[in-house]
Amino acid sequence: MIDTKKELAVVVLFWNDSEKTIRCLDSLFKQKKQKLTVVLVDNNSESKYITNISKWFKKKNIKKVLVNKKKIDKKYFASKKICVYLKNKSNYGCGLGHNFGYKFCLENDFEFIARIDNDMVVPKLVMHNLVKRMKKNRNINALSPKIMFYNKPNMVWFRGAEIGNNLKFQRNCGSYSPKGHKDDKSFRGLIQTDAVAGCASIMKASRLRKTSLSDPDFFYGEEDTELSQRLKDSSESLKVDLNQKIFHNVSSTVGKNWGKNIYYNYKYRLVLVKKIGTFSDKLFGYSIPVFKLIVSLFLIFRLGHSSKILQKYYALKHFFQKKYGYYDRINYSKVDKFFYNINKKTDLNQLLKKINNNYKL
């Protein structure tokens, strides 16, 4: 009898990266004790990256099932060597980009849906253990493992999130540690969290169906925190299993464009405050970046270099102009080019030249 049980689908979104994507896929196809279907969502990558991944599929004898409809024949789910391939018409970013994968999983009645970013490496038993935990604790709607740095495997990057109020909201909303914490015995067990990590999490499909998908207003960053608030229906529904670890090549999605990364982080933190913050959160959340911009203006004349002034200015300007989500989906190349080569030491003359001679955002 052919086993067509659809227990777990893993959505992997990628854009213009084959090396890390292949490394992620390889780790997923090596999972033990857990049958899963990989749903690879291509955010309109260039052909050379698609070719590299297709060659790897052929080398590993993995059948790529190109899908242009909501449902596919259930016979495909019997194989461990298939990858469902969805191609988006444009770079839709994180929020909307993942939704096409989620919709496919819901249409095909999977019990659990995992999101694993393409810059993750998953140890062989992690998916099995996460599904086992979800089955054992039926009140959990979404679950993340502990996330380690790929290049510093003994350092913890994510161990749960705490969303505070007002000033604390601004600092702790993501609760990811840029430098990391050394892993030790205190980082063990099942703990409560205010948000799961979008780059590595598993959700009940039934809960996702009820709460709707990722908010398309989030092009890059914070969409996981916003979705977590809708997935949550009790104090016990969002958890982190610190006994399971996964490895993350941090910030590889944005890449080496430091300026663009800062711009997106500032802008989408403001969008998050708008979406889920209280009145006092918004009061502090909107005024603090303005204050930081004023401080940066003082420092640029005092120190002679930009720090993050241009990113802060455009993040604030575009947020209040409601230029996020759709705006970034049609202007991501323009944003990338504008912030390219801007770093912490870019001086005032270079900034003025950039603004005067370059196109404006």
C-alpha positions in Angstrom: 0.0 0.0 0.0 1.3 3.4 -1.0 1.8 5.8 2.0 0.3 9.1 1.0 -0.1 10.5 4.5 0.5 14.3 4.4 1.8 15.1 7.9 4.5 17.7 7.3 5.4 20.1 4.6 8.5 22.3 4.8 8.3 25.6 2.9 11.7 27.0 1.8 11.8 30.4 0.1 14.8 31.4 -1.9 15.9 34.3 -4.1 19.2 34.5 -6.1 21.1 32.0 -4.0 21.9 28.4 -4.9 24.8 27.5 -2.6 23.0 28.1 0.7 19.7 26.8 -0.7 21.3 23.5 -1.8 22.9 23.1 1.6 19.6 23.7 3.3 17.8 21.3 0.9 20.4 18.6 1.4 19.9 18.7 5.2 16.1 18.4 4.8 16.4 15.4 2.5 18.6 13.7 5.0 16.0 13.9 7.8 15.5 10.7 9.7 12.2 9.1 11.1 10.1 11.9 9.6 8.4 11.8 6.2 8.1 15.3 4.8 7.4 17.2 1.6 9.7 20.0 0.7 7.9 23.0 -1.0 10.6 25.2 -2.6 9.3 28.7 -3.4 11.4 30.6 -5.9 11.0 34.4 -5.5 11.8 34.9 -9.2 15.5 34.1 -9.1 17.9 34.6 -12.0 18.2 31.5 -14.3 21.8 30.6 -13.2 20.7 30.0 -9.6 17.7 27.9 -10.8 20.0 25.9 -13.1 22.4 25.1 -10.2 19.6 23.8 -8.1 18.1 21.8 -10.9 21.5 20.2 -11.5 21.7 19.3 -7.8 18.3 17.7 -8.0 19.4 15.6 -10.9 22.6 14.6 -9.2 20.7 13.5 -6.1 17.9 11.8 -8.1 15.3 14.1 -6.6 12.2 14.7 -8.8 11.3 18.4 -9.1 7.5 18.7 -9.4 6.7 22.1 -11.0 3.3 23.2 -9.8 1.1 25.7 -11.4 -2.1 24.7 -9.7 -3.4 24.4 -6.2 -3.5 20.6 -5.8 -1.3 17.9 -7.2 -1.9 14.1 -7.5 -1.5 12.4 -4.1 0.8 9.8 -5.6 3.6 12.4 -5.5 3.5 12.5 -1.7 4.4 8.8 -1.5 8.0 9.5 -2.6 10.8 10.8 -0.3 12.6 12.1 -3.3 10.4 14.9 -4.6 10.5 18.6 -4.3 7.4 20.6 -5.0 8.6 23.7 -6.9 6.6 27.0 -7.0 7.8 30.0 -9.0 6.6 33.4 -8.0 6.3 36.0 -10.8 8.4 38.6 -9.0 10.4 39.0 -5.8 7.5 39.2 -3.4 9.7 39.4 -0.3 9.2 37.4 2.9 5.6 38.0 3.8 3.8 37.5 0.5 6.5 35.2 -0.9 6.0 32.6 1.8 2.2 32.8 1.4 2.2 30.9 -2.0 3.9 28.0 -0.2 1.5 28.1 2.7 -1.5 28.2 0.4 -0.2 25.1 -1.4 0.2 23.3 1.9 -3.3 24.2 3.1 -4.9 23.2 -0.2 -3.2 19.8 0.0 -4.3 19.3 3.6 -1.0 18.9 5.5 -1.3 18.6 9.2 1.8 20.7 10.0 3.6 23.4 8.0 7.2 24.3 8.7 9.0 27.3 7.5 12.8 26.8 7.1 14.7 29.6 5.6 17.2 28.7 2.8 20.2 29.8 4.9 19.5 27.1 7.6 21.0 23.7 8.1 18.8 21.2 9.9 20.3 18.2 11.9 18.9 14.8 10.9 16.4 14.3 13.7 15.2 17.8 14.3 12.0 17.7 12.1 11.0 14.4 13.7 11.5 15.7 17.2 9.6 19.0 16.5 6.6 17.1 15.0 6.7 14.7 18.0 6.6 17.6 20.4 3.7 19.2 18.5 1.8 15.9 18.7 2.5 15.5 22.4 1.6 19.1 23.3 -1.6 19.7 21.4 -2.0 23.2 22.9 1.1 24.4 21.0 0.2 26.2 17.8 3.7 27.1 16.7 7.1 25.9 17.8 10.7 26.9 17.1 14.0 25.1 17.9 17.0 26.8 19.5 18.9 28.6 16.7 22.7 28.6 16.6 25.1 30.6 14.4 26.2 28.4 11.5 29.7 29.8 11.6 29.8 29.8 15.5 28.0 26.5 16.2 28.4 26.8 20.0 26.8 30.3 20.1 23.0 30.7 20.5 21.3 33.2 18.2 17.7 32.7 19.2 16.3 31.2 22.4 12.9 32.8 22.6 11.4 36.2 22.2 10.1 38.7 24.8 7.8 41.5 23.6 7.8 44.2 26.2 6.1 47.6 26.2 7.2 51.1 25.2 11.0 51.4 25.2 11.4 47.7 25.9 9.2 46.9 22.9 11.8 48.6 20.7 14.7 46.6 22.1 13.3 43.1 22.6 10.7 42.6 19.9 12.9 40.3 17.9 15.0 39.0 20.8 17.7 37.7 18.5 21.2 38.2 19.7 23.6 39.7 17.1 26.7 38.5 19.0 25.1 35.4 20.5 25.2 33.6 23.9 27.4 30.7 24.6 25.3 27.5 24.8 25.1 25.8 28.2 22.8 23.6 30.3 20.6 26.5 31.2 19.4 26.6 27.5 17.4 23.4 27.7 13.8 22.3 27.9 10.5 23.7 26.5 9.9 27.4 27.2 7.2 29.9 26.5 7.9 32.6 23.9 6.1 35.8 22.7 7.1 34.9 19.1 8.5 32.0 17.1 11.4 32.6 14.8 10.2 32.8 11.2 13.5 31.4 9.8 12.8 28.1 11.7 9.4 27.2 13.0 6.6 24.7 12.6 2.9 25.5 12.8 -0.4 23.7 13.0 -2.0 24.0 9.6 -5.4 24.2 11.2 -4.4 27.3 13.2 -2.8 29.0 10.2 -5.9 28.4 8.2 -8.0 30.1 10.9 -5.7 33.1 11.4 -4.8 33.8 7.8 -1.4 33.9 6.2 1.6 36.3 6.6 0.9 40.0 6.2 2.1 41.1 2.8 2.9 44.6 4.2 6.1 43.0 5.5 8.6 42.7 2.6 11.7 41.9 4.8 11.7 41.3 8.5 9.2 41.2 11.4 6.6 39.3 9.5 7.2 36.3 11.8 6.6 38.4 15.0 3.3 39.8 13.6 2.1 36.3 12.5 3.0 34.9 15.9 0.6 37.2 17.5 -2.3 35.9 15.4 -1.2 32.2 15.9 -1.3 32.7 19.6 -4.6 31.8 21.4 -3.2 31.2 24.9 -0.1 31.6 27.0 0.9 28.1 26.1 0.5 28.2 22.3 3.9 29.6 21.3 7.0 27.6 22.4 10.7 27.1 21.9 12.2 23.6 22.2 15.7 24.4 23.5 16.6 20.7 23.2 16.5 21.0 19.5 19.0 23.1 17.6 19.3 24.3 14.0 22.1 26.4 12.4 21.6 29.7 10.7 23.8 31.7 8.4 22.6 35.0 9.8 21.7 37.9 7.5 22.6 36.0 4.3 19.2 36.9 2.8 20.0 40.6 2.6 23.6 39.8 1.9 26.6 42.2 2.3 24.7 45.4 1.6 25.0 46.9 5.1 23.0 50.0 4.3 20.0 48.2 2.9 19.9 45.9 5.9 19.8 48.8 8.3 17.1 50.5 6.2 14.8 47.5 6.2 15.4 46.8 9.9 14.4 50.3 10.9 11.4 50.6 8.6 9.8 47.2 9.3 10.3 47.6 13.0 8.1 50.7 12.7 5.6 48.7 10.6 5.5 46.1 13.3 4.8 48.7 16.0 2.0 50.0 13.8 0.5 46.6 13.4 0.6 45.1 16.9 1.7 48.0 19.3 -0.5 49.7 21.9 -1.0 53.5 21.8 2.0 54.0 24.2 4.1 51.6 22.1 3.4 53.7 19.0 4.0 56.9 20.9 7.5 55.7 21.9 8.0 53.7 18.8 7.5 56.6 16.4 9.3 59.2 18.5 12.5 57.3 19.3 13.6 56.9 15.7 13.0 60.6 15.1 15.2 61.3 18.2 17.9 59.0 16.9 17.9 60.7 13.5 18.4 64.1 15.2 21.3 62.6 17.2 22.8 61.2 14.0 22.6 64.7 12.3 24.6 66.1 15.2 27.2 63.3 15.0 27.7 63.5 11.2 28.9 67.1 11.6 30.8 66.3 14.7 32.5 63.1 13.6 32.4 63.6 9.8 30.9 60.3 8.8 27.4 59.0 8.3 26.8 56.2 10.7 23.2 55.2 9.8 21.7 58.6 9.0 20.6 58.0 5.4 19.0 54.7 6.3 17.2 56.2 9.3 16.0 59.1 7.2 14.6 57.0 4.4 13.1 54.4 6.8 11.2 57.1 8.6 10.2 59.0 5.5 9.0 55.8 3.7 7.1 54.5 6.8 5.1 57.7 7.2 4.5 57.8 3.4 3.3 54.1 3.7 6.0 53.0 1.3 6.5 49.4 2.5 5.3 46.0 1.4 4.1 46.7 -2.2 6.6 49.6 -2.5 9.5 47.3 -1.8 8.2 44.6 -4.0 8.5 46.9 -7.0 11.6 48.9 -5.9 13.9 46.3 -4.3 16.5 46.6 -7.0 16.4 50.4 -6.7 16.8 50.2 -2.9 19.7 47.8 -3.3 21.5 50.0 -5.7 20.9 53.2 -3.7 22.4 51.8 -0.5 25.2 49.9 -2.1 28.7 50.9 -0.8 27.2 52.9 2.1 28.9 51.9 5.3 29.7 53.2 8.8 32.6 55.4 7.5 30.9 57.0 4.5 31.7 60.7 4.9 29.3 63.6 4.6 30.6 64.7 1.1 30.1 61.2 -0.2 26.5 61.2 1.2 25.7 64.5 -0.4 27.1 63.4 -3.7 25.1 60.2 -3.5 21.9 62.1 -2.9 22.5 64.8 -5.5 23.9 62.6 -8.3 21.9 59.4 -7.8 18.2 58.8 -8.3 16.2 59.3 -5.2 14.2 56.7 -3.4 
